[in-house]
Amino acid sequence: MDRDLSREEFQRFHDLIYQLAGIHYPPEKLALLSNRLRRRLRALSVPSYDAYLGMLQHQTKGKETQEFLDSITTNETYFFRCQRHWDFFRSWAERRAQEPSVRRDGFRIWSAAASTGAEAYTIVIVLHQVLGANFGSIPIEVLGTDLSQKVLTEARAARYRPYALSQTPADVAAKYFTKVGTDELQFDPKLAKLVTFQSHNLMEPLLGGRSFDFVFLRNVMIYFDTESKAKVLRHAYAVTRPGGHLVVGESESLLNVEQPFTYCKPSIFQKPVAAPTARA
Ligand SMILES: C[S@@+](CC[C@H](N)C(=O)[O-])C[C@H]1O[C@@H](n2cnc3c(N)ncnc32)[C@H](O)[C@@H]1O
């Protein structure tokens, strides 16, 4: 297949992607989507976009659906992305560490849309810097979730190209990473163990009765329309503890989105302290 999708084919793939992941591919991304699909067509020796769509529609929970989702998501991420967020998180963690209840409840943080794990491991680094050796014996729970299995596999391996550390101070990189192979950096395996990575679609509620002090939901809502954003934010709210925070990407606006968090600072929101625990 050496041509781009027709408008009509694009619309059919758009609708399937929206149905599966809540992602809205705008028409100007037709060439990008065509390129991404062509790779799957070649890998499977499928002769046309139409045949590939038929294959996906035939079994929406099959192995190829996962490969399809892996191929159409954008997974750009790096350590210490948006320094302002990490400054806020560090100050919050310093205050929280002084509260007596932290010894019992610990720190519970969710990196939703975790991609290859740089965000979840940045959380661990900041907590380690704040709490010191053995995290001051305070329980730490960091959950990283994503729709793409491919990125979750990479996240669990915790190996990064230098690009992922381009915003990481040199002394932090030297302390928490070791060089492996010719051009990769391995995040400290003892600290990496603190993060649990699991598959999760943000269009669904997060199950398991967990609640979090902080939810990082960054640089994913840019791919969602207003309706999908509202749904994801409701799900995030349901698992944020009263007084807990939500951080979204710097370029992501919640204006015009019906959602229950209150504004705190640009791209940082909070669940009111007196809020009842909502259902997803
Ligand atoms: C650009 S990355 C953002 C990574 C990280 N949060 C950051 O800010 O650096 C967006 C991630 O969202 C994931 N994603 C897209 N739609 C999703 C959905 N419906 N449910 C869960 N993850 C999704 C993609 O697979 C991708 O890894």
The ligand as an ORCA input file, in Angstrom:
! r2SCAN-3c Opt
* xyz 0 1
  C       2.802     11.695     25.120
  S       2.707     10.349     26.237
  C       2.789     11.207     27.801
  C       3.731     10.539     28.777
  C       3.897     11.245     30.120
  N       2.644     11.379     30.818
  C       4.559     12.600     29.954
  O       3.897     13.617     30.126
  O       5.736     12.638     29.639
  C       0.977      9.901     26.104
  C       0.697      8.470     26.535
  O      -0.720      8.328     26.673
  C      -1.074      7.010     26.310
  N      -2.517      6.954     26.022
  C      -3.192      7.459     24.971
  N      -4.495      7.195     25.070
  C      -4.666      6.499     26.222
  C      -5.797      5.925     26.876
  N      -7.016      6.017     26.366
  N      -5.590      5.268     28.035
  C      -4.354      5.168     28.571
  N      -3.252      5.680     28.002
  C      -3.404      6.341     26.835
  C      -0.179      6.718     25.112
  O      -0.007      5.334     24.895
  C       1.118      7.439     25.508
  O       2.058      6.553     26.062
*
